[in-house]
Amino acid sequence: MPVRAAAAVPAGGAEPPEGDWATLDGRAVAVTVVLVAGLVTLAGALTLVGVAVRDPARLPVALAATLTAALAIVAAAALAARLSWRRARYRVTPERVEVRSGVLVRRRRSLALQRVRTVDVTAGPVLRTFGLVTLRVGTGQRSGTGETILQLRPVDRLEADRLRTVLLDRVRSAGGPQAGPGDGRIASGNPRWMRYGLLTAATPLLAIGVPGILLQLADWLGLRDGLFDAVGTASRAVSPAAVAVVLVGVLLLVGGLSALALYAETWGHFRLDREPGGTLRVRRGVVTTRSISLEERRLHGVELVEPLGVRLAGAARVDAVATGLVVGADAESTEHRTLLPAAPRSLAERVAAAVLGESLCPTAQPLTPHPAAARRRRLARALLCVAVPVLALALPGLLVPVTPLVVAAVVLMVPATPLALLFARDAAANLGHGLTGRYLVTRSGSLRRSTVALRREGVIGWRIRQSPWQRHAGLVTVTATTAAGRGAFTAHDAAAVDGVEFAAGAVPGLLSPFVRSSGPGRG
């Protein structure tokens, strides 16, 4: 069923009449039926397999009950989707975008156009089959129940593109248009980048998580005992060491294949474009396609992110530092601000420069290193992190003769100490800060090295902190606060004089009264 578009907005900003609300696509009912039918079919199949394994005699009764329950669930879902579709409406006025929904409880939500920060389009495999998408209009801020968004699901793809263009054009008109330095394709995905998906934390996590899910599924189907018996038989036939090697190899293989599949699904068909009117658009996804738009006038810098494995392979990821993007630790918020997935570092720097409209990437410029006292501080922390668990194991074993505890403490200390010192030295070597052109740059981290280039005009304040230990060592921690990104970017353990000069030079005049009052050479 075609979507009825909202009527043209009357001149003078008058609100459209009540009859000018648009409906969602009528194929919403079919989409719901397909999704629910797929879920109940999968659940029913697993249930029947479990019954067949445990008690084959009950299979006919279980089959009849499963079919009856499946039909009832699908029918109820279709009815609910029909009622929900009939009550859902939306419209775009000169000042607001509004959505009405709800069957038993009617809800009406609206966002002022001046608060709109993101207009994203997502389509899963079922929606794509019907030529439909989900349109999300967000403010980039979190309320008590999550990010403030309006969602239209489903709408026709052409209607979603029209709404996206209308909303972004009106937002730009309200805030003043800003053309980019050159429209067109900035970067495209490369299948060779998939190898970087193996070098992230997802690989070991999936190596543990996927087998756990399979074991839980085997337990549900009544196959877990047989699986364990087979492993036990194999371990008796060969040495335990060989069994351990095989299991570790299988886990790594499962984790690697899962990580590759996850990377391919998330970043397949990746494209980064600059569209007319000053909008960066990221499109990606194979099974579920995503389209994320970012206005360049809200972009205040970039962040080059290098997890340890990716960094050792000479690659980096480019994230946007922008207002209106929710920043969190979850994967969704991370992917939402990513402009380029893990790619060769030279390409990442070229993409960052193109996004910022600069000839050279600010993050590639030499930075001021931090003093030896910063390295000593990290070495001391590393030794402390090793000493605490080692002593927690060793002391009880020394006070009360418990040899296994002492052995465990030694086994932990021998590999952990050099590794901790190695990471501490790397973290100290990665510290740096500097000013280059319109940008201030900070770098820190070892397991996750981050290099941030932030436009100076985006800095709204400074926070300078000095602990007693830092004061004794002549160090200072300088944090630039901004409305963009995660809100604060820090130069850790810089030399006191260098840190204050860095802050004072980044935004001339902002710190002048404080620097004069505190005297020369003090932070």
ZAKESE-278858 format. One record per residue (C-alpha): residue in one letter; x, y, z; residue number from 0. Coordinates in steps of 0.05 Angstrom, whole numbers, plus 5000, padded with zeros to 4 digits. Layout:
('A', (X, Y, Z), NUM)
...
//
This chain:
('M', (5000, 5000, 5000), 0)
('P', (5032, 5067, 4980), 1)
('V', (5047, 5119, 5032), 2)
('R', (5005, 5181, 5032), 3)
('A', (5054, 5239, 5038), 4)
('A', (5039, 5298, 5082), 5)
('A', (5009, 5358, 5048), 6)
('A', (5050, 5419, 5032), 7)
('V', (5062, 5464, 5091), 8)
('P', (5022, 5529, 5087), 9)
('A', (5058, 5594, 5081), 10)
('G', (5068, 5637, 5143), 11)
('G', (5083, 5578, 5189), 12)
('A', (5009, 5560, 5202), 13)
('E', (4999, 5490, 5229), 14)
('P', (4970, 5442, 5177), 15)
('P', (4899, 5419, 5190), 16)
('E', (4885, 5354, 5228), 17)
('G', (4871, 5316, 5164), 18)
('D', (4941, 5328, 5136), 19)
('W', (4974, 5273, 5177), 20)
('A', (5009, 5219, 5136), 21)
('T', (5003, 5144, 5149), 22)
('L', (5057, 5093, 5154), 23)
('D', (5063, 5041, 5099), 24)
('G', (5006, 4990, 5100), 25)
('R', (5055, 4933, 5089), 26)
('A', (5072, 4940, 5163), 27)
('V', (5023, 4883, 5177), 28)
('A', (5056, 4836, 5127), 29)
('V', (5125, 4853, 5155), 30)
('T', (5101, 4836, 5226), 31)
('V', (5070, 4770, 5202), 32)
('V', (5134, 4749, 5168), 33)
('L', (5178, 4767, 5228), 34)
('V', (5133, 4733, 5279), 35)
('A', (5123, 4672, 5235), 36)
('G', (5198, 4664, 5227), 37)
('L', (5209, 4668, 5302), 38)
('V', (5154, 4620, 5321), 39)
('T', (5177, 4572, 5266), 40)
('L', (5248, 4571, 5294), 41)
('A', (5224, 4564, 5366), 42)
('G', (5175, 4509, 5346), 43)
('A', (5228, 4471, 5307), 44)
('L', (5276, 4472, 5366), 45)
('T', (5221, 4450, 5413), 46)
('L', (5201, 4392, 5368), 47)
('V', (5273, 4369, 5361), 48)
('G', (5281, 4370, 5436), 49)
('V', (5217, 4329, 5445), 50)
('A', (5239, 4279, 5392), 51)
('V', (5306, 4269, 5428), 52)
('R', (5276, 4262, 5497), 53)
('D', (5210, 4226, 5485), 54)
('P', (5193, 4209, 5412), 55)
('A', (5125, 4181, 5432), 56)
('R', (5101, 4251, 5450), 57)
('L', (5120, 4281, 5383), 58)
('P', (5050, 4280, 5350), 59)
('V', (5019, 4315, 5410), 60)
('A', (5076, 4365, 5413), 61)
('L', (5069, 4378, 5338), 62)
('A', (4994, 4393, 5344), 63)
('A', (5004, 4438, 5404), 64)
('T', (5061, 4475, 5371), 65)
('L', (5022, 4488, 5307), 66)
('T', (4962, 4513, 5346), 67)
('A', (5004, 4559, 5389), 68)
('A', (5042, 4584, 5328), 69)
('L', (4978, 4601, 5289), 70)
('A', (4949, 4636, 5350), 71)
('I', (5012, 4678, 5360), 72)
('V', (5016, 4698, 5287), 73)
('A', (4943, 4717, 5285), 74)
('A', (4948, 4758, 5348), 75)
('A', (5010, 4793, 5322), 76)
('A', (4976, 4809, 5256), 77)
('L', (4915, 4839, 5292), 78)
('A', (4959, 4880, 5338), 79)
('A', (5000, 4905, 5278), 80)
('R', (4937, 4924, 5240), 81)
('L', (4909, 4964, 5299), 82)
('S', (4977, 4997, 5311), 83)
('W', (4983, 5017, 5238), 84)
('R', (4913, 5047, 5235), 85)
('R', (4929, 5092, 5295), 86)
('A', (4999, 5113, 5274), 87)
('R', (5007, 5181, 5240), 88)
('Y', (5063, 5231, 5227), 89)
('R', (5074, 5299, 5197), 90)
('V', (5128, 5353, 5187), 91)
('T', (5109, 5425, 5200), 92)
('P', (5152, 5487, 5192), 93)
('E', (5174, 5482, 5265), 94)
('R', (5165, 5409, 5286), 95)
('V', (5164, 5336, 5266), 96)
('E', (5107, 5299, 5301), 97)
('V', (5086, 5226, 5310), 98)
('R', (5022, 5197, 5339), 99)
('S', (5017, 5124, 5359), 100)
('G', (4987, 5075, 5408), 101)
('V', (4924, 5033, 5412), 102)
('L', (4904, 5026, 5485), 103)
('V', (4947, 5085, 5506), 104)
('R', (4952, 5142, 5456), 105)
('R', (5019, 5176, 5450), 106)
('R', (5038, 5240, 5414), 107)
('R', (5111, 5259, 5408), 108)
('S', (5143, 5317, 5374), 109)
('L', (5212, 5347, 5363), 110)
('A', (5229, 5418, 5345), 111)
('L', (5266, 5420, 5279), 112)
('Q', (5321, 5462, 5311), 113)
('R', (5335, 5404, 5359), 114)
('V', (5341, 5351, 5304), 115)
('R', (5413, 5326, 5299), 116)
('T', (5408, 5259, 5263), 117)
('V', (5363, 5230, 5209), 118)
('D', (5382, 5157, 5199), 119)
('V', (5354, 5102, 5154), 120)
('T', (5358, 5028, 5173), 121)
('A', (5331, 4967, 5137), 122)
('G', (5335, 4895, 5160), 123)
('P', (5328, 4836, 5111), 124)
('V', (5252, 4831, 5118), 125)
('L', (5241, 4906, 5109), 126)
('R', (5288, 4906, 5049), 127)
('T', (5248, 4849, 5017), 128)
('F', (5186, 4894, 5019), 129)
('G', (5224, 4956, 4997), 130)
('L', (5214, 4989, 5066), 131)
('V', (5259, 5022, 5117), 132)
('T', (5259, 5049, 5188), 133)
('L', (5270, 5124, 5194), 134)
('R', (5297, 5151, 5260), 135)
('V', (5298, 5225, 5276), 136)
('G', (5342, 5240, 5337), 137)
('T', (5366, 5298, 5380), 138)
('G', (5432, 5265, 5400), 139)
('Q', (5414, 5273, 5474), 140)
('R', (5394, 5221, 5525), 141)
('S', (5332, 5226, 5567), 142)
('G', (5314, 5184, 5626), 143)
('T', (5292, 5127, 5580), 144)
('G', (5346, 5132, 5527), 145)
('E', (5362, 5175, 5467), 146)
('T', (5307, 5224, 5448), 147)
('I', (5285, 5198, 5380), 148)
('L', (5223, 5193, 5337), 149)
('Q', (5218, 5128, 5297), 150)
('L', (5176, 5116, 5235), 151)
('R', (5171, 5042, 5219), 152)
('P', (5160, 5023, 5166), 153)
('V', (5160, 5074, 5110), 154)
('D', (5173, 5066, 5036), 155)
('R', (5247, 5076, 5017), 156)
('L', (5231, 5133, 4970), 157)
('E', (5187, 5167, 5022), 158)
('A', (5244, 5159, 5073), 159)
('D', (5293, 5192, 5026), 160)
('R', (5244, 5249, 5015), 161)
('L', (5233, 5259, 5089), 162)
('R', (5308, 5256, 5103), 163)
('T', (5320, 5310, 5051), 164)
('V', (5264, 5353, 5076), 165)
('L', (5285, 5348, 5149), 166)
('L', (5359, 5361, 5136), 167)
('D', (5344, 5419, 5089), 168)
('R', (5299, 5452, 5141), 169)
('V', (5350, 5440, 5197), 170)
('R', (5404, 5471, 5154), 171)
('S', (5358, 5530, 5136), 172)
('A', (5344, 5541, 5210), 173)
('G', (5418, 5541, 5229), 174)
('G', (5448, 5569, 5166), 175)
('P', (5473, 5526, 5108), 176)
('Q', (5546, 5507, 5104), 177)
('A', (5573, 5478, 5041), 178)
('G', (5628, 5426, 5044), 179)
('P', (5696, 5436, 5012), 180)
('G', (5679, 5387, 4957), 181)
('D', (5619, 5341, 4947), 182)
('G', (5626, 5268, 4926), 183)
('R', (5655, 5202, 4949), 184)
('I', (5707, 5207, 5005), 185)
('A', (5719, 5133, 5019), 186)
('S', (5694, 5064, 4999), 187)
('G', (5701, 4997, 5034), 188)
('N', (5755, 4947, 5015), 189)
('P', (5747, 4872, 5027), 190)
('R', (5820, 4870, 5051), 191)
('W', (5800, 4911, 5112), 192)
('M', (5763, 4850, 5139), 193)
('R', (5829, 4824, 5168), 194)
('Y', (5827, 4881, 5218), 195)
('G', (5763, 4851, 5245), 196)
('L', (5804, 4793, 5272), 197)
('L', (5849, 4840, 5312), 198)
('T', (5797, 4870, 5357), 199)
('A', (5770, 4847, 5425), 200)
('A', (5710, 4816, 5389), 201)
('T', (5751, 4755, 5369), 202)
('P', (5766, 4728, 5439), 203)
('L', (5698, 4748, 5465), 204)
('L', (5663, 4712, 5408), 205)
('A', (5710, 4652, 5418), 206)
('I', (5681, 4645, 5488), 207)
('G', (5610, 4669, 5475), 208)
('V', (5591, 4630, 5413), 209)
('P', (5610, 4561, 5441), 210)
('G', (5572, 4579, 5505), 211)
('I', (5510, 4593, 5464), 212)
('L', (5518, 4528, 5426), 213)
('L', (5527, 4489, 5491), 214)
('Q', (5463, 4521, 5519), 215)
('L', (5427, 4501, 5455), 216)
('A', (5454, 4430, 5460), 217)
('D', (5429, 4427, 5532), 218)
('W', (5360, 4450, 5510), 219)
('L', (5358, 4396, 5457), 220)
('G', (5384, 4343, 5506), 221)
('L', (5450, 4334, 5468), 222)
('R', (5499, 4363, 5518), 223)
('D', (5514, 4297, 5555), 224)
('G', (5529, 4262, 5490), 225)
('L', (5575, 4318, 5469), 226)
('F', (5614, 4315, 5534), 227)
('D', (5619, 4239, 5527), 228)
('A', (5648, 4246, 5458), 229)
('V', (5700, 4296, 5483), 230)
('G', (5717, 4250, 5541), 231)
('T', (5726, 4190, 5494), 232)
('A', (5772, 4231, 5450), 233)
('S', (5813, 4254, 5509), 234)
('R', (5824, 4182, 5530), 235)
('A', (5846, 4163, 5460), 236)
('V', (5899, 4217, 5456), 237)
('S', (5939, 4258, 5506), 238)
('P', (5904, 4313, 5546), 239)
('A', (5953, 4364, 5517), 240)
('A', (5931, 4347, 5446), 241)
('V', (5857, 4354, 5466), 242)
('A', (5872, 4422, 5498), 243)
('V', (5908, 4445, 5435), 244)
('V', (5850, 4422, 5391), 245)
('L', (5799, 4457, 5436), 246)
('V', (5838, 4522, 5436), 247)
('G', (5845, 4517, 5361), 248)
('V', (5770, 4505, 5352), 249)
('L', (5754, 4564, 5398), 250)
('L', (5800, 4610, 5360), 251)
('L', (5772, 4587, 5293), 252)
('V', (5701, 4598, 5317), 253)
('G', (5719, 4666, 5345), 254)
('G', (5756, 4687, 5282), 255)
('L', (5700, 4665, 5235), 256)
('S', (5648, 4699, 5279), 257)
('A', (5689, 4763, 5281), 258)
('L', (5696, 4763, 5206), 259)
('A', (5622, 4752, 5197), 260)
('L', (5606, 4808, 5246), 261)
('Y', (5654, 4856, 5211), 262)
('A', (5626, 4838, 5142), 263)
('E', (5554, 4849, 5165), 264)
('T', (5570, 4914, 5200), 265)
('W', (5616, 4946, 5150), 266)
('G', (5601, 4912, 5084), 267)
('H', (5584, 4959, 5026), 268)
('F', (5614, 5017, 5066), 269)
('R', (5612, 5085, 5033), 270)
('L', (5628, 5155, 5060), 271)
('D', (5601, 5213, 5019), 272)
('R', (5598, 5288, 5025), 273)
('E', (5530, 5310, 5000), 274)
('P', (5509, 5378, 4975), 275)
('G', (5492, 5427, 5031), 276)
('G', (5547, 5403, 5078), 277)
('T', (5525, 5334, 5101), 278)
('L', (5569, 5273, 5112), 279)
('R', (5533, 5208, 5099), 280)
('V', (5556, 5138, 5119), 281)
('R', (5523, 5078, 5087), 282)
('R', (5539, 5007, 5107), 283)
('G', (5512, 4938, 5121), 284)
('V', (5497, 4874, 5083), 285)
('V', (5439, 4839, 5116), 286)
('T', (5416, 4902, 5153), 287)
('T', (5432, 4966, 5116), 288)
('R', (5444, 5031, 5152), 289)
('S', (5448, 5103, 5130), 290)
('I', (5475, 5155, 5180), 291)
('S', (5478, 5229, 5165), 292)
('L', (5520, 5282, 5200), 293)
('E', (5518, 5357, 5187), 294)
('E', (5588, 5385, 5178), 295)
('R', (5571, 5448, 5216), 296)
('R', (5564, 5404, 5278), 297)
('L', (5632, 5372, 5266), 298)
('H', (5686, 5399, 5313), 299)
('G', (5742, 5349, 5300), 300)
('V', (5761, 5276, 5290), 301)
('E', (5788, 5220, 5333), 302)
('L', (5836, 5166, 5307), 303)
('V', (5823, 5104, 5348), 304)
('E', (5876, 5048, 5347), 305)
('P', (5862, 4986, 5388), 306)
('L', (5927, 4949, 5402), 307)
('G', (5918, 4894, 5350), 308)
('V', (5895, 4942, 5297), 309)
('R', (5952, 4990, 5313), 310)
('L', (6005, 4935, 5307), 311)
('A', (5976, 4921, 5238), 312)
('G', (5985, 4994, 5218), 313)
('A', (5911, 5011, 5217), 314)
('A', (5864, 5060, 5251), 315)
('R', (5791, 5079, 5256), 316)
('V', (5763, 5149, 5246), 317)
('D', (5708, 5174, 5292), 318)
('A', (5672, 5241, 5288), 319)
('V', (5677, 5291, 5345), 320)
('A', (5611, 5327, 5336), 321)
('T', (5553, 5357, 5374), 322)
('G', (5488, 5317, 5372), 323)
('L', (5520, 5248, 5372), 324)
('V', (5506, 5204, 5433), 325)
('V', (5571, 5178, 5460), 326)
('G', (5572, 5114, 5500), 327)
('A', (5609, 5049, 5509), 328)
('D', (5557, 5007, 5473), 329)
('A', (5570, 4984, 5402), 330)
('E', (5511, 5022, 5372), 331)
('S', (5535, 5090, 5396), 332)
('T', (5607, 5075, 5374), 333)
('E', (5585, 5054, 5304), 334)
('H', (5539, 5115, 5300), 335)
('R', (5599, 5163, 5304), 336)
('T', (5648, 5122, 5262), 337)
('L', (5664, 5154, 5195), 338)
('L', (5714, 5101, 5173), 339)
('P', (5723, 5030, 5201), 340)
('A', (5792, 5002, 5215), 341)
('A', (5833, 5016, 5152), 342)
('P', (5907, 5029, 5136), 343)
('R', (5930, 5088, 5179), 344)
('S', (5953, 5128, 5118), 345)
('L', (5883, 5123, 5088), 346)
('A', (5852, 5140, 5156), 347)
('E', (5893, 5204, 5159), 348)
('R', (5874, 5223, 5088), 349)
('V', (5800, 5211, 5103), 350)
('A', (5805, 5251, 5168), 351)
('A', (5837, 5309, 5129), 352)
('A', (5783, 5306, 5075), 353)
('V', (5728, 5305, 5127), 354)
('L', (5758, 5366, 5162), 355)
('G', (5771, 5402, 5096), 356)
('E', (5846, 5405, 5109), 357)
('S', (5905, 5389, 5064), 358)
('L', (5942, 5353, 5120), 359)
('C', (5912, 5313, 5177), 360)
('P', (5924, 5348, 5244), 361)
('T', (5933, 5281, 5279), 362)
('A', (5994, 5266, 5235), 363)
('Q', (6033, 5326, 5260), 364)
('P', (6090, 5316, 5312), 365)
('L', (6067, 5324, 5384), 366)
('T', (6102, 5349, 5447), 367)
('P', (6124, 5287, 5486), 368)
('H', (6111, 5283, 5561), 369)
('P', (6168, 5280, 5611), 370)
('A', (6202, 5220, 5642), 371)
('A', (6162, 5231, 5706), 372)
('A', (6099, 5210, 5668), 373)
('R', (6132, 5145, 5648), 374)
('R', (6154, 5131, 5720), 375)
('R', (6082, 5143, 5743), 376)
('R', (6056, 5091, 5695), 377)
('L', (6109, 5041, 5713), 378)
('A', (6092, 5049, 5786), 379)
('R', (6018, 5038, 5771), 380)
('A', (6034, 4976, 5731), 381)
('L', (6075, 4945, 5787), 382)
('L', (6019, 4962, 5837), 383)
('C', (5967, 4928, 5793), 384)
('V', (6009, 4865, 5793), 385)
('A', (6029, 4868, 5866), 386)
('V', (5958, 4872, 5894), 387)
('P', (5932, 4805, 5867), 388)
('V', (5999, 4771, 5877), 389)
('L', (6002, 4792, 5951), 390)
('A', (5929, 4773, 5960), 391)
('L', (5947, 4702, 5939), 392)
('A', (6016, 4698, 5971), 393)
('L', (6005, 4726, 6041), 394)
('P', (5952, 4674, 6062), 395)
('G', (5997, 4619, 6034), 396)
('L', (6056, 4645, 6075), 397)
('L', (6018, 4656, 6140), 398)
('V', (5983, 4588, 6136), 399)
('P', (6022, 4536, 6096), 400)
('V', (5981, 4531, 6033), 401)
('T', (6029, 4514, 5977), 402)
('P', (5979, 4520, 5919), 403)
('L', (5966, 4594, 5936), 404)
('V', (6040, 4610, 5935), 405)
('V', (6049, 4573, 5869), 406)
('A', (5990, 4610, 5839), 407)
('A', (6021, 4677, 5862), 408)
('V', (6087, 4659, 5828), 409)
('V', (6052, 4635, 5765), 410)
('L', (6014, 4701, 5762), 411)
('M', (6074, 4745, 5777), 412)
('V', (6123, 4716, 5727), 413)
('P', (6085, 4733, 5663), 414)
('A', (6044, 4791, 5690), 415)
('T', (6102, 4834, 5712), 416)
('P', (6138, 4842, 5645), 417)
('L', (6072, 4849, 5608), 418)
('A', (6048, 4904, 5655), 419)
('L', (6115, 4941, 5649), 420)
('L', (6112, 4934, 5573), 421)
('F', (6042, 4964, 5569), 422)
('A', (6063, 5019, 5618), 423)
('R', (6122, 5039, 5575), 424)
('D', (6079, 5038, 5512), 425)
('A', (6026, 5081, 5546), 426)
('A', (6079, 5132, 5567), 427)
('A', (6109, 5133, 5497), 428)
('N', (6040, 5148, 5467), 429)
('L', (6028, 5209, 5510), 430)
('G', (6031, 5275, 5472), 431)
('H', (5997, 5341, 5458), 432)
('G', (6005, 5399, 5410), 433)
('L', (5975, 5456, 5371), 434)
('T', (5972, 5455, 5296), 435)
('G', (5934, 5507, 5256), 436)
('R', (5861, 5510, 5278), 437)
('Y', (5867, 5448, 5321), 438)
('L', (5892, 5424, 5388), 439)
('V', (5914, 5351, 5389), 440)
('T', (5919, 5302, 5447), 441)
('R', (5942, 5229, 5446), 442)
('S', (5940, 5175, 5500), 443)
('G', (5927, 5101, 5512), 444)
('S', (5960, 5034, 5499), 445)
('L', (5907, 4979, 5492), 446)
('R', (5865, 5033, 5458), 447)
('R', (5907, 5091, 5432), 448)
('S', (5866, 5153, 5417), 449)
('T', (5890, 5214, 5379), 450)
('V', (5840, 5272, 5380), 451)
('A', (5842, 5334, 5336), 452)
('L', (5793, 5386, 5363), 453)
('R', (5779, 5454, 5332), 454)
('R', (5801, 5509, 5379), 455)
('E', (5736, 5546, 5371), 456)
('G', (5700, 5485, 5398), 457)
('V', (5734, 5491, 5466), 458)
('I', (5687, 5522, 5517), 459)
('G', (5731, 5515, 5579), 460)
('W', (5791, 5483, 5612), 461)
('R', (5801, 5440, 5673), 462)
('I', (5871, 5437, 5702), 463)
('R', (5884, 5385, 5756), 464)
('Q', (5947, 5371, 5796), 465)
('S', (5950, 5319, 5851), 466)
('P', (6003, 5322, 5906), 467)
('W', (6044, 5270, 5870), 468)
('Q', (6039, 5308, 5804), 469)
('R', (6058, 5373, 5840), 470)
('H', (6120, 5339, 5868), 471)
('A', (6138, 5311, 5799), 472)
('G', (6123, 5376, 5761), 473)
('L', (6065, 5346, 5722), 474)
('V', (5995, 5370, 5707), 475)
('T', (5933, 5341, 5674), 476)
('V', (5898, 5389, 5626), 477)
('T', (5827, 5376, 5600), 478)
('A', (5792, 5414, 5545), 479)
('T', (5717, 5415, 5554), 480)
('T', (5671, 5420, 5494), 481)
('A', (5600, 5408, 5473), 482)
('A', (5623, 5357, 5421), 483)
('G', (5638, 5283, 5427), 484)
('R', (5646, 5257, 5498), 485)
('G', (5652, 5328, 5524), 486)
('A', (5724, 5328, 5549), 487)
('F', (5792, 5312, 5518), 488)
('T', (5853, 5306, 5563), 489)
('A', (5928, 5314, 5560), 490)
('H', (5950, 5268, 5617), 491)
('D', (6013, 5282, 5658), 492)
('A', (6043, 5338, 5616), 493)
('A', (6099, 5380, 5643), 494)
('A', (6067, 5434, 5685), 495)
('V', (6093, 5493, 5644), 496)
('D', (6079, 5458, 5577), 497)
('G', (6008, 5440, 5599), 498)
('V', (5989, 5510, 5620), 499)
('E', (6021, 5540, 5557), 500)
('F', (5983, 5489, 5515), 501)
('A', (5917, 5509, 5546), 502)
('A', (5932, 5584, 5542), 503)
('G', (5956, 5580, 5470), 504)
('A', (5897, 5537, 5446), 505)
('V', (5846, 5591, 5462), 506)
('P', (5882, 5657, 5471), 507)
('G', (5854, 5699, 5528), 508)
('L', (5813, 5645, 5561), 509)
('L', (5865, 5628, 5614), 510)
('S', (5903, 5694, 5616), 511)
('P', (5874, 5720, 5682), 512)
('F', (5889, 5654, 5717), 513)
('V', (5959, 5647, 5690), 514)
('R', (5977, 5718, 5712), 515)
('S', (5948, 5708, 5782), 516)
('S', (5983, 5641, 5794), 517)
('G', (6052, 5667, 5775), 518)
('P', (6101, 5642, 5723), 519)
('G', (6116, 5568, 5717), 520)
('R', (6059, 5544, 5760), 521)
('G', (5997, 5504, 5736), 522)
//
